[in-house]
Amino acid sequence: ADIEVRHGDVIRLEESSKDLDDMFIDMAALVRAPVTIICVLFVFQNALDYYTFQLI
């Protein structure tokens, strides 16, 4: 009976660990997303500035 209880505890711990891992992956994606958007906007602005300067 004690082994079954411990086994259940280990299973719950594994599930909690997986949930925590998923949460950190989601957080990493959320943190990275604004940086990517800023980089795209920066590149777009530089390209726009370059081509605008070429027209002058």
N, C-alpha and C positions, 0 to 999 in steps of 0.2 A: 504494500500500500504506500509506503514511504517513497519507493522508487517511482510509482505512478504519479505521486504528487510532485516530486522533483521533475519528472519528465514534463508534466503540464506546465510547471514554472519555466522550464527551459524553452518550451514551445512559445509561451507568451512573451518571454524575453526576446526570442528571435523575431517574433512579429513586431514587437515594439522597436527593435533595432532597425528592422526594415522600414517601418513607418518613419522613424527618425531620419534614416538615410534618404528616403523620398522627400522629406521636408527640406533637408539641406540642398538637395538637387534642385528643387523648386525655387528655393531662396537664391541659389547661385544664378539660375536663369533670370530671375527678376532683377538681380543686381546687374547682370551683364547687359540686359536689354537696353536700359537708358544709355549706357556707354556706346553701344553699337549705333543707336539712333543719333547720338551726338557726333560720332565719327562720320556717319553718312552725311549729316548736315554740314559738317566742316568741309568734307571733300566737295560736296555740291557747291558750297559757297566759294571755295577756292577756284573751282572750275568756272563758275559764273563770273567771278572777278577777272580771271585770266581772259576769258573770251570777250568780256566787256572791254577790257583794256586793249585787246587786239583790234576792236572795232574803232577805237578812238584815233 
